[in-house]
Amino acid sequence: MISPEKLYILKKHVSSALNKKLPMTECAELINISKKVVIPYLTTTKSSFLKLSRIHGLDINDLAIDVIAEVFRQDAEGNMLNLVNFASKLWTDISTITDENFFRAYQSYLRTIADVHIARSYAELDPNGFKIQRNIKETLPTDTLELRKNILGIMIFVKGSEEYDSLPYLCYEEFEKDFLVQASGKITTREILDVIQILLVCDYNARKEISLSDAVRLFKKHFKVDQLLDHEEEPFEQLFNDSFVDKYEIDQICGKVLDTMRGKIFIDYFSKGKLTLEQTKALDNAVKDIVFDLVNLGRNHISFYEYLTKYIMIEREDYELKFKSKLEYLIKQARESFRNYLYTRE
């Protein structure tokens, strides 16, 4: 729960936003309060998706901003339709609701928007995982398994095993080893869920449930699809050696790749409010330097953090939180762009 002062400010600012009378300074304050509601929820219940999003250059702040942007999205007349819809579904007028009750309603609303956004993004970022999750949801409940929600998100739960809820959560790594053995040869979603049910009731000295996201991981491991495992990057020099390009062609390709990366940086991060202009320019310059060294040296001679801090002063903790996933994603995309240009050129 946030402080009483923040509770009052939250209700006041939302009321002003609904009446289109919210100054920019107060709008920033409202967004900041909203982020403090969304981020803990994402951290607690969406850990699997957070790992996936980092691979695609999105950190938790980016996700929170995307959720909040959906809440405050405006039409041509400046009306925040989603926020208006939220207010219309309250049991009474905002002015008559206590600050604490309004916070609880707003918190629930933000969580609902976050769930919808994550589900939509999940389908885009991990189509295989999304299909598996959909199949599991369509198959459950069975005679022995059902879905239920707790503070960690959606769980696959053995019916009638509430007495075990005081036990710790199961060890995923140990469970996975047993699962891969028992699931061998199984094909259908129901057959695999039956294996999960049998293992859950075994004596793991743990709760008789597993998160839906962990179940998806098990299915993907079983079917050997889209594991997103780290692998050794192909040496940059090898790309050029295999494709027999000269220095002039390399420079042309490099310019095209950097133009593409610059577009992604400014569209995906600056225009969506995820980075300031100064941070965006620093990221753009760091990407240029990293790509230049890869092309000319075949490697990077300093860390990504050091490349970035040539253009902007940030603590390593801030780098890890806000820039690391972006830089790793952009360089991965740059490598892929080089590969596409080299192997598909006429």
C-alpha angles and dihedrals in degrees: 000000000000124000121285089247091055090046090057092045092049094055092042094051094046089051090051091048091053089053092045090241101116115125118218094253092054091043089057090050092051091050091050092052090047091052090054088057097044101043098059089048092052092045093050102041108021104049093130092052091046089059090049093048092051089059087058094049099261122124127193093268090056091051092048091051091050090052093048091046087058090052094051098037110142133210124221091280093052095254115147095221097184091049091046089051090051092051092047091058095054115110092241142001115302092239092063097047119096115246092245095050091047090053091052091051092046091047090053090048093051090050091052091051089047091052092051093046093048092048091052093045092046090058090053100042099038111021093168093052091045092054092049091049091049091051091050092050091048091050096048137118101051127170090278108023136057140166121252136167128237135159090289094054131252115001134190102229134191107237115247096014098112090123088073094056091100091063123091122266115270124265105256096204093054091044092049093056092054092042095055090053096046095042094054110129094011114130113172127071091239092052092051093046088052088056090051090050093050092050093046092058091050118101102273090139086236142106115290096243141079128200117259090235091055090049089054089052089053092050091049092049090049094050092038094231131146098342094169089217120172112254136182111272115237108255109261093230089057091060091059095039092054094049099043097226125163128227094264092054091046091054091049093050091046091055092051093048093049091048089054092048092047090053091051092048096051096039100040099037113018102036091047092052096246094121134025120241091257092051091046093052091047091051091048092051092046091052090050092052093046093049091045091055093045091052097043103031101024090233145043115263096199135031123275088247091057092048090054097045090059085075106028134024112235135150117249090245090058090046092053091048102043113015112026097077091044094052094045091049095047094049090048088052091047091053090049091049091052090049092050094048093047099046099038101041117119 
